[in-house]
Amino acid sequence: MPRLPPLPDLDWSSGAPRSRDKDDVYFSADGLAEKRQVFLAGCGLPEAWAGREQFAVGELGFGSGLSFLALWDLWRRNRPSPAARLNVLSFEGALLGAQDAARIRRLAAGGELENLSRLLLSHWPHRARGVQRIALPDGVTLTLFVDEIAAALPQARASIDAWFLDGFAPAKNPEMWSADAMAHVARLSAPGARAATYAVAGEVRRNLEAAGFAIDKKPGFGRKKERLEARLSSRIALRASGMTMKVTIIGAGIAGACAARAFLDRGCDVTVIDKDAAPGAGASGNPLALVMPRLDAADGPAARALIEAYLFARATYVALSYDAADQLDVSHRPRGEAERQRFAKLLADPPFDASLLRPINPADPGAGVHHLDAPVLRPSEALLRLLHGAKLRFNTEVRSLREIDADLIVVCAGMGMSGIEGVEAPPLTGRLGQLECSPIDGSPYAIADGGYMVSAYGRLVFGATFEAADGEPKVTDAARAQNLETLQRLRPGLKPEAIVSRAAIRATTPDRFPFAGAMPENEKAPDADPAPSQFVRLIGGLGARGFLWGPLLAELVASEVFGEPLPVEANVAEALDPGRFGRRARRRGG
């Protein structure tokens, strides 16, 4: 299967666009009115979310996003409270291009919803297989799985209150309506969840009933005589509302700042504690941070995690002000023949479309790639933007979780994590990284080949070393010499002046993959644990890619705590789980 998801093959000849692949139309006459009657009214909206501080809608078949826009419009007009959040989990196998989707919406809705349509267009997901999390105004979050439905549904984790079953007709798209698909819909549902669909085929009814839904036929819309409404038989269990969660975050580097932002955006009372005098005093405090993807030539949980982390980081940083973040193109070159072959293989089956990834030389795929519009940050400003709204306590060292009075503690303390009483941290090793900084004029640009150089905001930053750490971080002449060699390799003849070196220790795990989630189980933990593990989450092991990983790991933790759809596949969440090292050790021990 190609890494890139397929593009729909559209036929516009009859007015309403038709998918040649599925031999079906994207909407019938008066498409917006049909969406409102079949899905919104069919799921009892907006009454079903009255009094709720959080509500989740699932959708099989994202299409042009028209059902999503109708839902967003209804939520905007009937939001239960200014702090209420709407989470939408949607699945799409063949993502439309942004302009085709906008054209379909105009045909289906005329000028209605045009403002929301333009907003969605500005956040339109990238053509990449996997999960993309998109934050929108009005407390709305879209989590979109772009993949075949049989592959995507088993990897989702959520608690959905209402479902829009909006795939192409069952006869044309049987996988979307299969017994397995409906069983996963039930698995992902909250107690008493409702579902609505235009489809009334016998197989659809039987599959929904087998999954535990009670079926009710209703009058259809337009030329369709009937539609279905369904409900899981158990009573709806309303989630707690009106309570503000107190969250304390230990660490004010990029992981802690992103965690603060994730919980602040969910209306929490957030306090951030750090042992140093300001944010980013450790590895997150470099003069510039270049965020570029680490792309594997093969697919798999690790490759998906890196792609999803990059796309979410990109969206997070683009939303910051120019003082904090900008975008530039990065030329990523190979070092050696093995790297040339990897680039050639990557471009033969790319994970992104050409809006994000292009060959440096189309005639020579091994020559490397351009990462287009990659983020470059000023960490001193970006961290403050992310932390805005939190209570900040600096020059404060936490020695024990007993010291903290909070509903939830998120530990983002890097190498200091294992020194806090009550924290069961995964194994961590410190790696020393030194880079160099000097003033420079000219337009922003960046080059990488394992080492890197980036010119932005009037500064040139280059390096960086990645060596064993021995005690406190130390700047060395040997590391500067190595970084100068890197600079001359990337940009021969460039001779920076007034160079300032900076060294910091990065926390790495044995598998060089970060972690985010609940503390690992510890059978030897004392009965009087100072902070029960269900009230503690860990984020760490980010290594040299803290600004790449930080936003997604924080979003993963916050989504799990609030029972929202997870922003990654289940096997990606498992690959990031802090308990994976203990499980591996137990397996090796027999």
N, C-alpha and C positions, 0 to 999 in steps of 0.2 A: 504494500500500500504506500503511495507517495506521501511524503511528509506534509506537503501542502494540501489542505482540504480542497475538494473540487469547487469550481465556480459553476453556478447554475447556467444551463443553456436556455436562454430566454427567447420566446417567440412573441413579438409585439404586434403581429399582423392583424389580430382580431380586436385590438383595443385593450381588453384586459390581458395582462401578461400571462403567458402560459409557460410552464416548465416543460421543455421537450423531454427531459430525463424522466419525469413522472407522468407526463401527459395529463397535467391538471393545471387549473388556474390558481393564482395567488389570492383572488377574491372574486366574489360575485358582485352583482350590481349593488350599489350603496354599501360598499364594504365596511365603512366605519359604523353605520347603524347596525349591521349584522354582528360585528364584534361586540358592540355594546349589549345587544339583546342576548346573544348566545352565551358569551363568556362572562361579562360583568353582571348582568341580571341573573344569569344562570348559576352563578356562584354566590348570589345574595349580597352583592356589593352595591353600595358601601356599608350596608347595615352590619355585615359580618365583622367589620373591623371597628365598630363603634366601641369606644372605651379602651381600645388596645394601644399600647405603646409600641408594639412590634407586630407586624403581620407579614406573612410570607406567601407569595404566589409562585406556582410552578407552571411552566409552559412547555409543551412538546411542539416544537415548530416555531422558531423565532421569525422566520420569513423576512418580511420588510420591516418588522418592528411595529406594525400598525396596532396589533392587540396591546403591545406594551405601551404605546403612546396613549391609547384609549384608557388604559388602567392608570397611567401616570396622571392624565388629565382629571380623572375621577378622584384620585387621591389628593391632588392639589386642591380640588374644590371641597373635599370632605375629609381632610386630614384630622384624625382624632385629637391631636394636640400639636403645638409647635415643635415638640421634641419627638413625636412619633416617627417610626422608621418603617419603610416598606422595602422588603427584600424580594427580588424577583430572580428566580432560577429558571433559565431557559436553555433549550437544547436545539442545535441546528447542525445538520450534516453538510449542507452546501451553502455557505454564507454568501449572500448577495454583496456585490460591490456597493459602496456608499451611494453613488449617484443613481444606480439602478433602483436601490431601495427607496431613495427619496422620490424618484419618478413614480414608483408604484404607489407610494403613500399619497402623492398629489392626485393620482387618478382615483384612488379609493376614497379619499376624504375631502377633495377639493382644497379650499384654503383653510379649512378647519384644522386646528392643531398645528398650524404652520410654525408657530414659535417653538413649540416643543419639538417638532420635527427637525428644525434647524439645530436645536440644542443636541438632539440625539446624533445628528449628522456630524457635529463637531467632536463627538466622542465615539464615533463609529468603530467597532472592533476591527482589529487587524486580521488579515487572512493568515491564521496560524492554527494548527490543530492543538487542542487543549482547552484550558480554562482561562477566561479573562474576566477580571473584576472591574466594574466601571461604576464610579461614584458620581451621582447626579444631584442636582438641587432638590429641595423639598424632602430631604431624608430618604431619597430613593437610591437603592443600590441594585445594579444588574450584575448577576453572575451568569456568564454565558459559556456553556460547553459547546465547542465546535468540533464535532466528530460524529461518526456513525452512531446511531442511537444505541445499538447493541453493545458498543464499546463504552459509550459515555455514561449511560444510566447506572451500571453497576459501580462506577467510580464516584458517584455523587453521594454526599452526606448532607442531609437537611431535615427540617421539620416543617412541611408545607401545609398551609391552611386552606388553600384553594388552588385548583388546577385548571388551566386552559388546555384542552387536548385539541390541538390546532394543526396537526400534520396534514399532508396531502391525503386524499381519499384512501380509505383502507385497501381498496382493490388495487390502487396504484402504488401504495407505500406500506405493505403489510408489516414490516419490521416495527414501525412506529406504534402499531396497534396490537402487537402480539401479546400472548399470555405472559411472556417474560417481561415485556415492557410494562404491562399493567401491574404485575406483581411488584416491580420496582417502584412504580408510582405509589402503591400502597405502602411499601417499606419506607418511602421518603415522606409520608404524610403524618401530620399531627392527628391526634384523636379527633374524630368527627369531621375530618377534612371533606370539603366539597369539590366536585369536579363537574365540568360542563364541556359539551362538544356538539358539533353539528352532525356527527356521524351516528347513525342508528343501526348499522349493519348488525346482523345477528351475532357474528363473531366478536364484535366490539362489546356488545352487551354481555355476552357470556364471559369474556375475559375480564371485564370489570367486576362482574358478580363473583367470579372465581377468586379475584383478588380481595374481596371483602366489601365491595361497594353495593349499596342498595340503589337500584336504577328506577328512574321515573321519566317517562316520555312526556315531552312538552310540545306545544305547537311550534313549528319551525319558522324560519324567517324567509320572506320572499317566496320563491318557487319550491323551497324545501318544506315538505309537509310536517316533518317532525325533527326534534332535536332531543338530546339527553341531558338530564341533570342527575348527579350521583352523589352519594354521601357514604363515608365510612360509618358503620353502624354505631360505634361508640360515641358517647357524648363529648362535645368539645371541651377541652380543658384549657381555660383561659390562662395566659401567662401573666405573671405578676406585673402590675403597672403602678405608676406613681411613686416608685422607690428609686432613689439615686444611689448607685453603687459607688462605694469608696474604694478607689484603686490606688495602691502605692507601687511605684516603679523604682527599682534600685538600679541606678546607672543612667547618665545623661549623655551617652554617646548616641550613635545613629540608631541602634536597636531600641534604646530607651526612649528616644525622641519620637520614633515612629510608633512605639507602643502607646506613648502618651497621646499622640494624635488620634490613633485608632479608638481609644477609649473616650477621649474628649468628644470625638464626633458622635459617639453613642450616648452622650449626655451624662457621663460619669464625672464624679468629683475626683480629680487626679492630682496626686502629689508625686513629685519626682525628687529622689534623694541621690546625691552624688558626693563622693569623698573629696573631690577636687573643687576648685574655686569657680569653675565655669563649665558650660557644656563642652563636650568634645576635647577634654584635656588629654585623652589617650589616643587610640588609633583613629578616632573619628575627627581629629583636629588638624588634619593636613590643610595647607593653604588652598588647594583645589582637590576635588574628587571627580574623577572621570568614571562614568557608569557605562560600561559596554557589555554586551552579552558574551557569555562563554557558551559557544554552540558546539554540540557534539554531532558527529556525522551520523550516528545511529539514534533511533528513538528509544524511549524507555523512561522510567520514573525520574531518574536524575536529569535527563535531557529536558523533559517536560518542566521539571521544577525550575531549571535555569531560564527557560523561555518565559514561563509565567512570572517569575520574579522580575525579569527584565521589563516585560510589558507593564506590569503593575508599578514598578519603580519609575518607569518613564512617565506614566500618567500622573503619579504622585508628584514628581518634581516639576513637571510642566505646569502644574497648578500653582506652584510657588511664584513669587515675584522675580523679576529679572535680577534684582540685587542678590537673590539666593541661588538662582539656577538659570542656565541658558542651554541651548542645544547647538551641537556642531557635528560635522562628519568626521568619523575616525577611519583612517586607513590602517587596516590590520594586515600585516605582511607575514609571510611564513619565515621560519628559521629552520633551514635544512630540508632535505627531501621528504622526510616523513610528514612534516608540516605542509609541504606543497601538496602531497597526496591527500591529506585530510581536507584541505581547502577545496580541492577539485571534487572530492566525494561530496562535500557539503553543498557545493553549488549545483551538483548534478541532481540533488534531491533536497532543496532548501527548506528550512522550517518557516521562513518568512517570505512574503512577497517582495517585489522590487521597491516598495515604498520604504522598506527598512534595510534591505540587504542587496548589494550589487557587486559584481566582480570588479576588481581594479582594472583588469584587462580581459574583456570577454573572449578574446582569442586564446588566452592562457589562464584557465580557471585556477591553476596552482599559484598564480601571482598574488592572491589574497583577495580581500573583500573590503568594501566600504560599508561601515555601519552608519546609516543616515540619521541625522538628527538625534544623536545620542546625547544624554544629559551630561552637563558639566556643572558642578556645584561649588559655591563658596560655603564650606561647612559652617563657618562662624555665623553666617546669616541663615542658612537652611535649618540648622538645629534650633535656632531661636524661633523661626516661623513654625516649625513643627511643635515646639513646646508651648507656644502661645496659649494661654488659658489655664495652664497647669500651675499648681503651687510648687515653687522650686526651693529646695533646701540644699545648699552647697556646703562644702567644708564639713560634711557630716558622714561619718563612717558607720555603716550598719554591721554590727558583729553578730547579731542573732535576730532571727525572725520574731522572737519574743518582743522585740522593741517596737514592733509595728502594729498599729491598730487599724485594720482595713478589712474590707470584705474580700479583697483579692490582692495578692502580691505578685508582681511580675518582676523576675530577677533578670537583669540585663547587664550584669557586672563584669563581663569579660573574664579574664583570668582570676579576678577576685571572687568569682562565684563560689568556688569550693571552700573559701575561707569563712563563709557565713554559716553560723550554726543553724541547723534546721534545713539547709539546702542539700539535697542529694543530687549533685551535679554529675553529668557525664564526664568521661575522661577528657582533659584538655591539655594541650601543649602550647607553650608560647613560642611564637616565631617573630624575630626581630626584623623590622622593615625600616630602612632608611631611604629618604628621598631628598632631592635638592630643589631649591626654589630661587629664582632670580627675577628681577624686573625685565619686561620685554614690551615692545610696541607691536602693533599689527593686528590683523584679523585673527579670530580664534581658529585653531586647528588642532588636530591630535593625530599621532602616529603610534602604533603599537606593534610589537613582535614578540611578546613575552615580557620584555621591558616596555616602557611607554614614555611618551612626552606629550604634554598638553599645554597649549598657550591660550589663555583666556583671562579676562578681567585684568589685563596689564601684567600678568605673571606667567612665568614659565616654570612648570614643575616637571621633573623627570626622575626616573628610577625604575623600579624600587627594588631594594634587596629583600630577600626572604630567607633568613638564616636562623640557626638555632639561637635561642635567647638564653642569656646567662645573667640572671638578676635583673637590675633596672636597665631600661633602654639607654644605650650609649651611642653617641655619634662618633664615627671613626673615619680616619683618612682613607682606609682601605675601601670602605663602603662608598665614599665619595668618588674614588678613582673608578670603581666599578660602574657607578652611575654615569660618570662622564664618558666612559667607553660606550655605554648604552646610547647616550645622546649623540655621539659622533656616528654611531652605526645608523641611527634613525635619521639624523639631520647633519650630514657631514659639513664641517666648516662653521657651524654655529658655535659661537664662543660667548657664553653668558658671563656676566659680571656680577659682583656683589652677591655671590652664592651663599645661601643660608641652608644648612642641613637640618633635617628633623628626623628623629627616630622614635618609633613606638612599637609596642609589643602587641601582636595580634593573636587572639585565641583560636586554636585550630583543634579539630577532632581527629581521631585515628583514621577516619575515612575521608577527611577533608570536606565533609558536608556539614552544614550547620544544623541546629536543632531548634524546635519551637513546639511547646506543648507542656503537658503536665509533667511533674517530677517522676522519674522512674520509680517503680515499685522497689521497696527495700524491706526485705523480710526481717532485717535486724533493727529496724527503726524502733526507738523506745515507745512505750505505750503513751507517755506524756509528750508526744510530738508537739513542739511549740507552735507549729502552723500545719494543720492537716493538709495533706497533699492536694486535696480537692480545691484548696484556696490558694494554691501557688502554681504559677506558670513560669517556665524558663525559656529564654531566648538567648542563644549564644553560639559560639564556634563559627563565627562569620568569616574568620580568616582575613584574606586580603580583599574580600568583596563585600564589605559591610554595607556600602551604599547601594549595592545591587540587591542584597538579600533583605535589608532592614524593613522596607515597607510591606513586603508580602508576608514575612514571618509575623510581624505585628498584626496584620489583618487576619492571618490564620488563627492566632491565639484569641483575638477579640471575637471572631466569628464563632469559634468553638464555645467560648464562655457564654455568649448570648444565644446559642442555639440557632444561629443563622446558617444558611447554606455555606459550606466551606468553599474558599476561593481556589481550591486545587482538587485534583482527583484523590480518591482515597489512598491509592498506592503511593502518591506523592506525599500525602500527610504521613503515611507510615514510614517513608524514607526519611522524613524530617523529625520523627518522634524521638524525644530524648531517651526513651527506654530501649532503643534498638541495640545499644552496645551491651546492655545487660542480657538481653535475649540471646545475642550472638555468643556471649561468654557461656551462658547456660547450655546452649546447644553444643558448643565445643567440649564442655565438661561432661557431656553424656546425658 
